[in-house]
Amino acid sequence: MSLSTAVLAKGNVEAGKAKAAQVCASCHGADGNQPTGPEFPILAGQHADYLKKALRDYKSGKRNNAIMKGFAAQLSKQDIADLAAYYASR
């Protein structure tokens, strides 16, 4: 199974792109490659599993960042999978 097949099996890239435009782009850039400041990481090309874990940890409070906790709190499990698939595909 190729990376793209594995990613698609776990999340929907197009749904992730749409959610990223609503939730992530203002800090991480339109495609995750051009953050608006040095305090925001590049998300494009990150491993999907890493992104899912990070978002789950922000949502649960295991990772402590007030901005990310607020954004992650509104994400469903499917949203997290879709965002991870989108950014991993970049």
PDB file with one MODEL, atoms N, CA, C and O in Angstrom:
MODEL        1
ATOM      1  N   MET A   1       0.858  -1.175   0.000  1.00  0.00           N
ATOM      2  CA  MET A   1       0.000   0.000   0.000  1.00  0.00           C
ATOM      3  C   MET A   1       0.902   1.235   0.000  1.00  0.00           C
ATOM      4  O   MET A   1       1.799   1.345   0.836  1.00  0.00           O
ATOM      5  N   SER A   2       0.675   2.150  -0.916  1.00  0.00           N
ATOM      6  CA  SER A   2       1.477   3.364  -0.989  1.00  0.00           C
ATOM      7  C   SER A   2       1.065   4.335   0.109  1.00  0.00           C
ATOM      8  O   SER A   2       0.013   4.182   0.730  1.00  0.00           O
ATOM      9  N   LEU A   3       1.911   5.337   0.337  1.00  0.00           N
ATOM     10  CA  LEU A   3       1.601   6.344   1.350  1.00  0.00           C
ATOM     11  C   LEU A   3       0.277   7.015   1.050  1.00  0.00           C
ATOM     12  O   LEU A   3      -0.543   7.187   1.953  1.00  0.00           O
ATOM     13  N   SER A   4       0.047   7.401  -0.204  1.00  0.00           N
ATOM     14  CA  SER A   4      -1.197   8.098  -0.524  1.00  0.00           C
ATOM     15  C   SER A   4      -2.412   7.203  -0.298  1.00  0.00           C
ATOM     16  O   SER A   4      -3.455   7.683   0.145  1.00  0.00           O
ATOM     17  N   THR A   5      -2.296   5.926  -0.592  1.00  0.00           N
ATOM     18  CA  THR A   5      -3.395   5.001  -0.357  1.00  0.00           C
ATOM     19  C   THR A   5      -3.650   4.847   1.135  1.00  0.00           C
ATOM     20  O   THR A   5      -4.801   4.820   1.573  1.00  0.00           O
ATOM     21  N   ALA A   6      -2.574   4.745   1.918  1.00  0.00           N
ATOM     22  CA  ALA A   6      -2.721   4.610   3.362  1.00  0.00           C
ATOM     23  C   ALA A   6      -3.363   5.851   3.957  1.00  0.00           C
ATOM     24  O   ALA A   6      -4.220   5.748   4.834  1.00  0.00           O
ATOM     25  N   VAL A   7      -2.960   7.011   3.491  1.00  0.00           N
ATOM     26  CA  VAL A   7      -3.519   8.261   4.004  1.00  0.00           C
ATOM     27  C   VAL A   7      -4.996   8.362   3.644  1.00  0.00           C
ATOM     28  O   VAL A   7      -5.825   8.692   4.492  1.00  0.00           O
ATOM     29  N   LEU A   8      -5.323   8.079   2.389  1.00  0.00           N
ATOM     30  CA  LEU A   8      -6.713   8.185   1.955  1.00  0.00           C
ATOM     31  C   LEU A   8      -7.620   7.219   2.698  1.00  0.00           C
ATOM     32  O   LEU A   8      -8.794   7.519   2.915  1.00  0.00           O
ATOM     33  N   ALA A   9      -7.101   6.072   3.087  1.00  0.00           N
ATOM     34  CA  ALA A   9      -7.906   5.088   3.801  1.00  0.00           C
ATOM     35  C   ALA A   9      -8.308   5.592   5.181  1.00  0.00           C
ATOM     36  O   ALA A   9      -9.284   5.108   5.756  1.00  0.00           O
ATOM     37  N   LYS A  10      -7.574   6.550   5.714  1.00  0.00           N
ATOM     38  CA  LYS A  10      -7.827   7.025   7.068  1.00  0.00           C
ATOM     39  C   LYS A  10      -8.502   8.383   7.112  1.00  0.00           C
ATOM     40  O   LYS A  10      -9.048   8.757   8.149  1.00  0.00           O
ATOM     41  N   GLY A  11      -8.482   9.125   6.028  1.00  0.00           N
ATOM     42  CA  GLY A  11      -9.077  10.450   6.027  1.00  0.00           C
ATOM     43  C   GLY A  11      -9.333  10.915   4.609  1.00  0.00           C
ATOM     44  O   GLY A  11      -8.748  10.391   3.661  1.00  0.00           O
ATOM     45  N   ASN A  12     -10.192  11.883   4.468  1.00  0.00           N
ATOM     46  CA  ASN A  12     -10.560  12.410   3.164  1.00  0.00           C
ATOM     47  C   ASN A  12      -9.790  13.704   2.908  1.00  0.00           C
ATOM     48  O   ASN A  12      -9.986  14.698   3.607  1.00  0.00           O
ATOM     49  N   VAL A  13      -8.920  13.685   1.909  1.00  0.00           N
ATOM     50  CA  VAL A  13      -8.061  14.829   1.611  1.00  0.00           C
ATOM     51  C   VAL A  13      -8.890  16.065   1.266  1.00  0.00           C
ATOM     52  O   VAL A  13      -8.594  17.156   1.753  1.00  0.00           O
ATOM     53  N   GLU A  14      -9.908  15.916   0.446  1.00  0.00           N
ATOM     54  CA  GLU A  14     -10.717  17.079   0.041  1.00  0.00           C
ATOM     55  C   GLU A  14     -11.487  17.666   1.221  1.00  0.00           C
ATOM     56  O   GLU A  14     -11.593  18.886   1.351  1.00  0.00           O
ATOM     57  N   ALA A  15     -12.022  16.803   2.076  1.00  0.00           N
ATOM     58  CA  ALA A  15     -12.704  17.294   3.279  1.00  0.00           C
ATOM     59  C   ALA A  15     -11.710  17.981   4.203  1.00  0.00           C
ATOM     60  O   ALA A  15     -12.030  18.988   4.834  1.00  0.00           O
ATOM     61  N   GLY A  16     -10.504  17.431   4.281  1.00  0.00           N
ATOM     62  CA  GLY A  16      -9.454  18.049   5.089  1.00  0.00           C
ATOM     63  C   GLY A  16      -9.054  19.407   4.551  1.00  0.00           C
ATOM     64  O   GLY A  16      -8.814  20.336   5.322  1.00  0.00           O
ATOM     65  N   LYS A  17      -8.982  19.530   3.244  1.00  0.00           N
ATOM     66  CA  LYS A  17      -8.651  20.817   2.620  1.00  0.00           C
ATOM     67  C   LYS A  17      -9.706  21.866   2.965  1.00  0.00           C
ATOM     68  O   LYS A  17      -9.370  23.004   3.295  1.00  0.00           O
ATOM     69  N   ALA A  18     -10.971  21.485   2.890  1.00  0.00           N
ATOM     70  CA  ALA A  18     -12.055  22.405   3.216  1.00  0.00           C
ATOM     71  C   ALA A  18     -12.008  22.809   4.687  1.00  0.00           C
ATOM     72  O   ALA A  18     -12.187  23.983   5.011  1.00  0.00           O
ATOM     73  N   LYS A  19     -11.771  21.850   5.577  1.00  0.00           N
ATOM     74  CA  LYS A  19     -11.698  22.148   7.009  1.00  0.00           C
ATOM     75  C   LYS A  19     -10.476  23.013   7.310  1.00  0.00           C
ATOM     76  O   LYS A  19     -10.549  23.922   8.136  1.00  0.00           O
ATOM     77  N   ALA A  20      -9.364  22.737   6.652  1.00  0.00           N
ATOM     78  CA  ALA A  20      -8.139  23.531   6.852  1.00  0.00           C
ATOM     79  C   ALA A  20      -8.368  24.991   6.483  1.00  0.00           C
ATOM     80  O   ALA A  20      -7.868  25.890   7.158  1.00  0.00           O
ATOM     81  N   ALA A  21      -9.119  25.228   5.416  1.00  0.00           N
ATOM     82  CA  ALA A  21      -9.415  26.596   4.989  1.00  0.00           C
ATOM     83  C   ALA A  21     -10.230  27.322   6.059  1.00  0.00           C
ATOM     84  O   ALA A  21     -10.069  28.528   6.246  1.00  0.00           O
ATOM     85  N   GLN A  22     -11.093  26.605   6.757  1.00  0.00           N
ATOM     86  CA  GLN A  22     -11.943  27.203   7.799  1.00  0.00           C
ATOM     87  C   GLN A  22     -11.196  27.410   9.113  1.00  0.00           C
ATOM     88  O   GLN A  22     -11.404  28.415   9.794  1.00  0.00           O
ATOM     89  N   VAL A  23     -10.329  26.465   9.471  1.00  0.00           N
ATOM     90  CA  VAL A  23      -9.787  26.430  10.826  1.00  0.00           C
ATOM     91  C   VAL A  23      -8.293  26.740  10.914  1.00  0.00           C
ATOM     92  O   VAL A  23      -7.861  27.380  11.873  1.00  0.00           O
ATOM     93  N   CYS A  24      -7.505  26.308   9.948  1.00  0.00           N
ATOM     94  CA  CYS A  24      -6.049  26.313  10.099  1.00  0.00           C
ATOM     95  C   CYS A  24      -5.313  27.392   9.307  1.00  0.00           C
ATOM     96  O   CYS A  24      -4.241  27.838   9.713  1.00  0.00           O
ATOM     97  N   ALA A  25      -5.876  27.806   8.194  1.00  0.00           N
ATOM     98  CA  ALA A  25      -5.162  28.656   7.240  1.00  0.00           C
ATOM     99  C   ALA A  25      -4.734  30.000   7.814  1.00  0.00           C
ATOM    100  O   ALA A  25      -3.699  30.532   7.413  1.00  0.00           O
ATOM    101  N   SER A  26      -5.496  30.556   8.734  1.00  0.00           N
ATOM    102  CA  SER A  26      -5.165  31.885   9.239  1.00  0.00           C
ATOM    103  C   SER A  26      -3.827  31.918   9.974  1.00  0.00           C
ATOM    104  O   SER A  26      -3.204  32.976  10.053  1.00  0.00           O
ATOM    105  N   CYS A  27      -3.376  30.802  10.508  1.00  0.00           N
ATOM    106  CA  CYS A  27      -2.069  30.737  11.183  1.00  0.00           C
ATOM    107  C   CYS A  27      -1.024  29.959  10.394  1.00  0.00           C
ATOM    108  O   CYS A  27       0.144  30.347  10.359  1.00  0.00           O
ATOM    109  N   HIS A  28      -1.440  28.857   9.757  1.00  0.00           N
ATOM    110  CA  HIS A  28      -0.487  27.951   9.112  1.00  0.00           C
ATOM    111  C   HIS A  28      -0.370  28.164   7.605  1.00  0.00           C
ATOM    112  O   HIS A  28       0.408  27.477   6.943  1.00  0.00           O
ATOM    113  N   GLY A  29      -1.128  29.102   7.060  1.00  0.00           N
ATOM    114  CA  GLY A  29      -1.095  29.370   5.627  1.00  0.00           C
ATOM    115  C   GLY A  29      -2.111  28.521   4.890  1.00  0.00           C
ATOM    116  O   GLY A  29      -2.593  27.509   5.398  1.00  0.00           O
ATOM    117  N   ALA A  30      -2.421  28.955   3.686  1.00  0.00           N
ATOM    118  CA  ALA A  30      -3.480  28.316   2.890  1.00  0.00           C
ATOM    119  C   ALA A  30      -3.232  26.830   2.658  1.00  0.00           C
ATOM    120  O   ALA A  30      -4.181  26.045   2.647  1.00  0.00           O
ATOM    121  N   ASP A  31      -1.987  26.433   2.475  1.00  0.00           N
ATOM    122  CA  ASP A  31      -1.709  25.013   2.207  1.00  0.00           C
ATOM    123  C   ASP A  31      -0.805  24.382   3.263  1.00  0.00           C
ATOM    124  O   ASP A  31      -0.287  23.281   3.069  1.00  0.00           O
ATOM    125  N   GLY A  32      -0.618  25.081   4.377  1.00  0.00           N
ATOM    126  CA  GLY A  32       0.207  24.546   5.457  1.00  0.00           C
ATOM    127  C   GLY A  32       1.690  24.741   5.268  1.00  0.00           C
ATOM    128  O   GLY A  32       2.486  24.271   6.080  1.00  0.00           O
ATOM    129  N   ASN A  33       2.083  25.439   4.192  1.00  0.00           N
ATOM    130  CA  ASN A  33       3.499  25.667   3.888  1.00  0.00           C
ATOM    131  C   ASN A  33       3.993  27.058   4.235  1.00  0.00           C
ATOM    132  O   ASN A  33       5.201  27.293   4.251  1.00  0.00           O
ATOM    133  N   GLN A  34       3.085  27.989   4.513  1.00  0.00           N
ATOM    134  CA  GLN A  34       3.494  29.369   4.751  1.00  0.00           C
ATOM    135  C   GLN A  34       2.811  29.932   5.992  1.00  0.00           C
ATOM    136  O   GLN A  34       1.855  30.700   5.887  1.00  0.00           O
ATOM    137  N   PRO A  35       3.307  29.545   7.173  1.00  0.00           N
ATOM    138  CA  PRO A  35       2.727  30.074   8.400  1.00  0.00           C
ATOM    139  C   PRO A  35       2.835  31.598   8.444  1.00  0.00           C
ATOM    140  O   PRO A  35       3.723  32.187   7.828  1.00  0.00           O
ATOM    141  N   THR A  36       1.929  32.218   9.172  1.00  0.00           N
ATOM    142  CA  THR A  36       1.902  33.677   9.245  1.00  0.00           C
ATOM    143  C   THR A  36       2.917  34.229  10.236  1.00  0.00           C
ATOM    144  O   THR A  36       3.106  35.444  10.298  1.00  0.00           O
ATOM    145  N   GLY A  37       3.572  33.379  11.005  1.00  0.00           N
ATOM    146  CA  GLY A  37       4.600  33.810  11.935  1.00  0.00           C
ATOM    147  C   GLY A  37       5.504  32.658  12.313  1.00  0.00           C
ATOM    148  O   GLY A  37       5.157  31.498  12.094  1.00  0.00           O
ATOM    149  N   PRO A  38       6.665  32.966  12.880  1.00  0.00           N
ATOM    150  CA  PRO A  38       7.627  31.898  13.214  1.00  0.00           C
ATOM    151  C   PRO A  38       7.152  30.968  14.329  1.00  0.00           C
ATOM    152  O   PRO A  38       7.692  29.875  14.494  1.00  0.00           O
ATOM    153  N   GLU A  39       6.155  31.390  15.089  1.00  0.00           N
ATOM    154  CA  GLU A  39       5.638  30.546  16.168  1.00  0.00           C
ATOM    155  C   GLU A  39       4.679  29.467  15.677  1.00  0.00           C
ATOM    156  O   GLU A  39       4.279  28.593  16.447  1.00  0.00           O
ATOM    157  N   PHE A  40       4.308  29.526  14.394  1.00  0.00           N
ATOM    158  CA  PHE A  40       3.386  28.543  13.821  1.00  0.00           C
ATOM    159  C   PHE A  40       4.163  27.582  12.924  1.00  0.00           C
ATOM    160  O   PHE A  40       4.864  28.024  12.014  1.00  0.00           O
ATOM    161  N   PRO A  41       4.050  26.276  13.165  1.00  0.00           N
ATOM    162  CA  PRO A  41       4.816  25.314  12.370  1.00  0.00           C
ATOM    163  C   PRO A  41       4.239  25.091  10.975  1.00  0.00           C
ATOM    164  O   PRO A  41       3.066  25.356  10.713  1.00  0.00           O
ATOM    165  N   ILE A  42       5.092  24.600  10.101  1.00  0.00           N
ATOM    166  CA  ILE A  42       4.663  24.130   8.788  1.00  0.00           C
ATOM    167  C   ILE A  42       3.991  22.778   9.001  1.00  0.00           C
ATOM    168  O   ILE A  42       4.564  21.883   9.623  1.00  0.00           O
ATOM    169  N   LEU A  43       2.784  22.637   8.488  1.00  0.00           N
ATOM    170  CA  LEU A  43       2.041  21.384   8.638  1.00  0.00           C
ATOM    171  C   LEU A  43       2.156  20.491   7.410  1.00  0.00           C
ATOM    172  O   LEU A  43       2.068  19.268   7.517  1.00  0.00           O
ATOM    173  N   ALA A  44       2.352  21.094   6.255  1.00  0.00           N
ATOM    174  CA  ALA A  44       2.417  20.342   4.998  1.00  0.00           C
ATOM    175  C   ALA A  44       3.560  19.336   5.039  1.00  0.00           C
ATOM    176  O   ALA A  44       4.688  19.658   5.413  1.00  0.00           O
ATOM    177  N   GLY A  45       3.236  18.112   4.644  1.00  0.00           N
ATOM    178  CA  GLY A  45       4.250  17.069   4.561  1.00  0.00           C
ATOM    179  C   GLY A  45       4.509  16.325   5.862  1.00  0.00           C
ATOM    180  O   GLY A  45       5.302  15.384   5.881  1.00  0.00           O
ATOM    181  N   GLN A  46       3.863  16.721   6.941  1.00  0.00           N
ATOM    182  CA  GLN A  46       4.021  15.994   8.200  1.00  0.00           C
ATOM    183  C   GLN A  46       3.349  14.624   8.073  1.00  0.00           C
ATOM    184  O   GLN A  46       2.443  14.448   7.258  1.00  0.00           O
ATOM    185  N   HIS A  47       3.780  13.685   8.858  1.00  0.00           N
ATOM    186  CA  HIS A  47       3.162  12.360   8.863  1.00  0.00           C
ATOM    187  C   HIS A  47       1.748  12.453   9.420  1.00  0.00           C
ATOM    188  O   HIS A  47       1.510  13.149  10.407  1.00  0.00           O
ATOM    189  N   ALA A  48       0.823  11.763   8.799  1.00  0.00           N
ATOM    190  CA  ALA A  48      -0.582  11.796   9.217  1.00  0.00           C
ATOM    191  C   ALA A  48      -0.748  11.347  10.666  1.00  0.00           C
ATOM    192  O   ALA A  48      -1.506  11.959  11.418  1.00  0.00           O
ATOM    193  N   ASP A  49      -0.053  10.291  11.064  1.00  0.00           N
ATOM    194  CA  ASP A  49      -0.179   9.796  12.440  1.00  0.00           C
ATOM    195  C   ASP A  49       0.277  10.842  13.443  1.00  0.00           C
ATOM    196  O   ASP A  49      -0.338  11.002  14.497  1.00  0.00           O
ATOM    197  N   TYR A  50       1.349  11.555  13.124  1.00  0.00           N
ATOM    198  CA  TYR A  50       1.845  12.619  14.002  1.00  0.00           C
ATOM    199  C   TYR A  50       0.802  13.733  14.137  1.00  0.00           C
ATOM    200  O   TYR A  50       0.524  14.199  15.242  1.00  0.00           O
ATOM    201  N   LEU A  51       0.237  14.149  13.020  1.00  0.00           N
ATOM    202  CA  LEU A  51      -0.753  15.223  13.046  1.00  0.00           C
ATOM    203  C   LEU A  51      -1.998  14.815  13.834  1.00  0.00           C
ATOM    204  O   LEU A  51      -2.535  15.611  14.604  1.00  0.00           O
ATOM    205  N   LYS A  52      -2.455  13.580  13.643  1.00  0.00           N
ATOM    206  CA  LYS A  52      -3.629  13.110  14.381  1.00  0.00           C
ATOM    207  C   LYS A  52      -3.359  13.100  15.885  1.00  0.00           C
ATOM    208  O   LYS A  52      -4.187  13.551  16.677  1.00  0.00           O
ATOM    209  N   LYS A  53      -2.212  12.590  16.262  1.00  0.00           N
ATOM    210  CA  LYS A  53      -1.877  12.546  17.689  1.00  0.00           C
ATOM    211  C   LYS A  53      -1.775  13.954  18.254  1.00  0.00           C
ATOM    212  O   LYS A  53      -2.291  14.220  19.340  1.00  0.00           O
ATOM    213  N   ALA A  54      -1.123  14.854  17.543  1.00  0.00           N
ATOM    214  CA  ALA A  54      -0.985  16.225  18.029  1.00  0.00           C
ATOM    215  C   ALA A  54      -2.352  16.880  18.220  1.00  0.00           C
ATOM    216  O   ALA A  54      -2.594  17.519  19.244  1.00  0.00           O
ATOM    217  N   LEU A  55      -3.242  16.727  17.245  1.00  0.00           N
ATOM    218  CA  LEU A  55      -4.570  17.328  17.358  1.00  0.00           C
ATOM    219  C   LEU A  55      -5.380  16.707  18.498  1.00  0.00           C
ATOM    220  O   LEU A  55      -6.073  17.416  19.228  1.00  0.00           O
ATOM    221  N   ARG A  56      -5.291  15.389  18.647  1.00  0.00           N
ATOM    222  CA  ARG A  56      -5.986  14.730  19.767  1.00  0.00           C
ATOM    223  C   ARG A  56      -5.432  15.220  21.105  1.00  0.00           C
ATOM    224  O   ARG A  56      -6.184  15.432  22.056  1.00  0.00           O
ATOM    225  N   ASP A  57      -4.113  15.398  21.170  1.00  0.00           N
ATOM    226  CA  ASP A  57      -3.489  15.862  22.412  1.00  0.00           C
ATOM    227  C   ASP A  57      -3.866  17.309  22.724  1.00  0.00           C
ATOM    228  O   ASP A  57      -4.061  17.650  23.890  1.00  0.00           O
ATOM    229  N   TYR A  58      -3.973  18.159  21.714  1.00  0.00           N
ATOM    230  CA  TYR A  58      -4.453  19.529  21.948  1.00  0.00           C
ATOM    231  C   TYR A  58      -5.903  19.499  22.435  1.00  0.00           C
ATOM    232  O   TYR A  58      -6.275  20.222  23.359  1.00  0.00           O
ATOM    233  N   LYS A  59      -6.696  18.668  21.811  1.00  0.00           N
ATOM    234  CA  LYS A  59      -8.120  18.583  22.163  1.00  0.00           C
ATOM    235  C   LYS A  59      -8.303  18.117  23.603  1.00  0.00           C
ATOM    236  O   LYS A  59      -9.157  18.642  24.317  1.00  0.00           O
ATOM    237  N   SER A  60      -7.516  17.145  24.036  1.00  0.00           N
ATOM    238  CA  SER A  60      -7.645  16.587  25.384  1.00  0.00           C
ATOM    239  C   SER A  60      -6.953  17.442  26.446  1.00  0.00           C
ATOM    240  O   SER A  60      -7.214  17.283  27.639  1.00  0.00           O
ATOM    241  N   GLY A  61      -6.079  18.339  26.020  1.00  0.00           N
ATOM    242  CA  GLY A  61      -5.320  19.143  26.972  1.00  0.00           C
ATOM    243  C   GLY A  61      -3.968  18.551  27.315  1.00  0.00           C
ATOM    244  O   GLY A  61      -3.209  19.137  28.087  1.00  0.00           O
ATOM    245  N   LYS A  62      -3.659  17.391  26.748  1.00  0.00           N
ATOM    246  CA  LYS A  62      -2.353  16.767  26.991  1.00  0.00           C
ATOM    247  C   LYS A  62      -1.234  17.667  26.464  1.00  0.00           C
ATOM    248  O   LYS A  62      -0.166  17.758  27.070  1.00  0.00           O
ATOM    249  N   ARG A  63      -1.484  18.323  25.344  1.00  0.00           N
ATOM    250  CA  ARG A  63      -0.590  19.368  24.839  1.00  0.00           C
ATOM    251  C   ARG A  63      -1.224  20.689  25.242  1.00  0.00           C
ATOM    252  O   ARG A  63      -2.415  20.911  25.026  1.00  0.00           O
ATOM    253  N   ASN A  64      -0.415  21.562  25.830  1.00  0.00           N
ATOM    254  CA  ASN A  64      -0.956  22.783  26.397  1.00  0.00           C
ATOM    255  C   ASN A  64      -0.640  23.990  25.520  1.00  0.00           C
ATOM    256  O   ASN A  64       0.474  24.514  25.535  1.00  0.00           O
ATOM    257  N   ASN A  65      -1.635  24.417  24.762  1.00  0.00           N
ATOM    258  CA  ASN A  65      -1.551  25.634  23.970  1.00  0.00           C
ATOM    259  C   ASN A  65      -2.977  26.164  23.856  1.00  0.00           C
ATOM    260  O   ASN A  65      -3.841  25.514  23.268  1.00  0.00           O
ATOM    261  N   ALA A  66      -3.216  27.330  24.414  1.00  0.00           N
ATOM    262  CA  ALA A  66      -4.581  27.858  24.493  1.00  0.00           C
ATOM    263  C   ALA A  66      -5.220  28.034  23.121  1.00  0.00           C
ATOM    264  O   ALA A  66      -6.402  27.738  22.945  1.00  0.00           O
ATOM    265  N   ILE A  67      -4.452  28.509  22.156  1.00  0.00           N
ATOM    266  CA  ILE A  67      -5.000  28.722  20.813  1.00  0.00           C
ATOM    267  C   ILE A  67      -5.369  27.387  20.172  1.00  0.00           C
ATOM    268  O   ILE A  67      -6.480  27.225  19.667  1.00  0.00           O
ATOM    269  N   MET A  68      -4.453  26.448  20.192  1.00  0.00           N
ATOM    270  CA  MET A  68      -4.713  25.150  19.566  1.00  0.00           C
ATOM    271  C   MET A  68      -5.790  24.369  20.310  1.00  0.00           C
ATOM    272  O   MET A  68      -6.577  23.661  19.682  1.00  0.00           O
ATOM    273  N   LYS A  69      -5.840  24.483  21.617  1.00  0.00           N
ATOM    274  CA  LYS A  69      -6.887  23.778  22.368  1.00  0.00           C
ATOM    275  C   LYS A  69      -8.261  24.257  21.914  1.00  0.00           C
ATOM    276  O   LYS A  69      -9.172  23.449  21.737  1.00  0.00           O
ATOM    277  N   GLY A  70      -8.413  25.556  21.727  1.00  0.00           N
ATOM    278  CA  GLY A  70      -9.685  26.107  21.276  1.00  0.00           C
ATOM    279  C   GLY A  70     -10.075  25.622  19.896  1.00  0.00           C
ATOM    280  O   GLY A  70     -11.230  25.267  19.656  1.00  0.00           O
ATOM    281  N   PHE A  71      -9.114  25.606  18.990  1.00  0.00           N
ATOM    282  CA  PHE A  71      -9.409  25.130  17.633  1.00  0.00           C
ATOM    283  C   PHE A  71      -9.663  23.628  17.624  1.00  0.00           C
ATOM    284  O   PHE A  71     -10.613  23.167  16.991  1.00  0.00           O
ATOM    285  N   ALA A  72      -8.825  22.861  18.316  1.00  0.00           N
ATOM    286  CA  ALA A  72      -8.955  21.400  18.314  1.00  0.00           C
ATOM    287  C   ALA A  72     -10.242  20.946  19.000  1.00  0.00           C
ATOM    288  O   ALA A  72     -10.800  19.907  18.648  1.00  0.00           O
ATOM    289  N   ALA A  73     -10.713  21.717  19.972  1.00  0.00           N
ATOM    290  CA  ALA A  73     -11.921  21.338  20.706  1.00  0.00           C
ATOM    291  C   ALA A  73     -13.128  21.191  19.783  1.00  0.00           C
ATOM    292  O   ALA A  73     -14.026  20.397  20.062  1.00  0.00           O
ATOM    293  N   GLN A  74     -13.156  21.943  18.699  1.00  0.00           N
ATOM    294  CA  GLN A  74     -14.303  21.896  17.790  1.00  0.00           C
ATOM    295  C   GLN A  74     -14.188  20.807  16.720  1.00  0.00           C
ATOM    296  O   GLN A  74     -15.110  20.628  15.924  1.00  0.00           O
ATOM    297  N   LEU A  75     -13.074  20.084  16.692  1.00  0.00           N
ATOM    298  CA  LEU A  75     -12.853  19.066  15.662  1.00  0.00           C
ATOM    299  C   LEU A  75     -13.399  17.706  16.074  1.00  0.00           C
ATOM    300  O   LEU A  75     -13.213  17.268  17.209  1.00  0.00           O
ATOM    301  N   SER A  76     -14.072  17.048  15.146  1.00  0.00           N
ATOM    302  CA  SER A  76     -14.512  15.670  15.371  1.00  0.00           C
ATOM    303  C   SER A  76     -13.353  14.722  15.046  1.00  0.00           C
ATOM    304  O   SER A  76     -12.326  15.143  14.515  1.00  0.00           O
ATOM    305  N   LYS A  77     -13.533  13.440  15.370  1.00  0.00           N
ATOM    306  CA  LYS A  77     -12.520  12.444  15.005  1.00  0.00           C
ATOM    307  C   LYS A  77     -12.312  12.417  13.490  1.00  0.00           C
ATOM    308  O   LYS A  77     -11.185  12.296  13.012  1.00  0.00           O
ATOM    309  N   GLN A  78     -13.410  12.531  12.744  1.00  0.00           N
ATOM    310  CA  GLN A  78     -13.303  12.529  11.283  1.00  0.00           C
ATOM    311  C   GLN A  78     -12.581  13.787  10.788  1.00  0.00           C
ATOM    312  O   GLN A  78     -11.770  13.709   9.866  1.00  0.00           O
ATOM    313  N   ASP A  79     -12.867  14.941  11.391  1.00  0.00           N
ATOM    314  CA  ASP A  79     -12.159  16.171  11.021  1.00  0.00           C
ATOM    315  C   ASP A  79     -10.653  16.004  11.204  1.00  0.00           C
ATOM    316  O   ASP A  79      -9.862  16.401  10.348  1.00  0.00           O
ATOM    317  N   ILE A  80     -10.274  15.414  12.329  1.00  0.00           N
ATOM    318  CA  ILE A  80      -8.852  15.205  12.620  1.00  0.00           C
ATOM    319  C   ILE A  80      -8.229  14.288  11.580  1.00  0.00           C
ATOM    320  O   ILE A  80      -7.138  14.572  11.086  1.00  0.00           O
ATOM    321  N   ALA A  81      -8.901  13.198  11.238  1.00  0.00           N
ATOM    322  CA  ALA A  81      -8.395  12.277  10.217  1.00  0.00           C
ATOM    323  C   ALA A  81      -8.297  12.971   8.864  1.00  0.00           C
ATOM    324  O   ALA A  81      -7.326  12.775   8.134  1.00  0.00           O
ATOM    325  N   ASP A  82      -9.290  13.775   8.530  1.00  0.00           N
ATOM    326  CA  ASP A  82      -9.296  14.480   7.247  1.00  0.00           C
ATOM    327  C   ASP A  82      -8.183  15.521   7.180  1.00  0.00           C
ATOM    328  O   ASP A  82      -7.497  15.628   6.163  1.00  0.00           O
ATOM    329  N   LEU A  83      -7.999  16.288   8.250  1.00  0.00           N
ATOM    330  CA  LEU A  83      -6.921  17.286   8.273  1.00  0.00           C
ATOM    331  C   LEU A  83      -5.559  16.614   8.166  1.00  0.00           C
ATOM    332  O   LEU A  83      -4.684  17.085   7.440  1.00  0.00           O
ATOM    333  N   ALA A  84      -5.383  15.524   8.884  1.00  0.00           N
ATOM    334  CA  ALA A  84      -4.112  14.798   8.827  1.00  0.00           C
ATOM    335  C   ALA A  84      -3.851  14.280   7.411  1.00  0.00           C
ATOM    336  O   ALA A  84      -2.727  14.364   6.917  1.00  0.00           O
ATOM    337  N   ALA A  85      -4.878  13.749   6.764  1.00  0.00           N
ATOM    338  CA  ALA A  85      -4.718  13.251   5.394  1.00  0.00           C
ATOM    339  C   ALA A  85      -4.360  14.393   4.445  1.00  0.00           C
ATOM    340  O   ALA A  85      -3.493  14.242   3.585  1.00  0.00           O
ATOM    341  N   TYR A  86      -5.023  15.526   4.603  1.00  0.00           N
ATOM    342  CA  TYR A  86      -4.748  16.672   3.740  1.00  0.00           C
ATOM    343  C   TYR A  86      -3.319  17.163   3.897  1.00  0.00           C
ATOM    344  O   TYR A  86      -2.590  17.276   2.911  1.00  0.00           O
ATOM    345  N   TYR A  87      -2.917  17.453   5.112  1.00  0.00           N
ATOM    346  CA  TYR A  87      -1.559  18.008   5.310  1.00  0.00           C
ATOM    347  C   TYR A  87      -0.475  16.994   4.969  1.00  0.00           C
ATOM    348  O   TYR A  87       0.577  17.376   4.456  1.00  0.00           O
ATOM    349  N   ALA A  88      -0.704  15.714   5.239  1.00  0.00           N
ATOM    350  CA  ALA A  88       0.278  14.685   4.867  1.00  0.00           C
ATOM    351  C   ALA A  88       0.423  14.571   3.352  1.00  0.00           C
ATOM    352  O   ALA A  88       1.479  14.178   2.855  1.00  0.00           O
ATOM    353  N   SER A  89      -0.628  14.911   2.623  1.00  0.00           N
ATOM    354  CA  SER A  89      -0.583  14.801   1.166  1.00  0.00           C
ATOM    355  C   SER A  89       0.103  15.974   0.481  1.00  0.00           C
ATOM    356  O   SER A  89       0.390  15.912  -0.715  1.00  0.00           O
ATOM    357  N   ARG A  90       0.366  17.036   1.224  1.00  0.00           N
ATOM    358  CA  ARG A  90       0.941  18.251   0.641  1.00  0.00           C
ATOM    359  C   ARG A  90       2.399  18.062   0.323  1.00  0.00           C
ATOM    360  O   ARG A  90       3.047  18.983  -0.175  1.00  0.00           O
TER     361      ARG A  90
ENDMDL
END
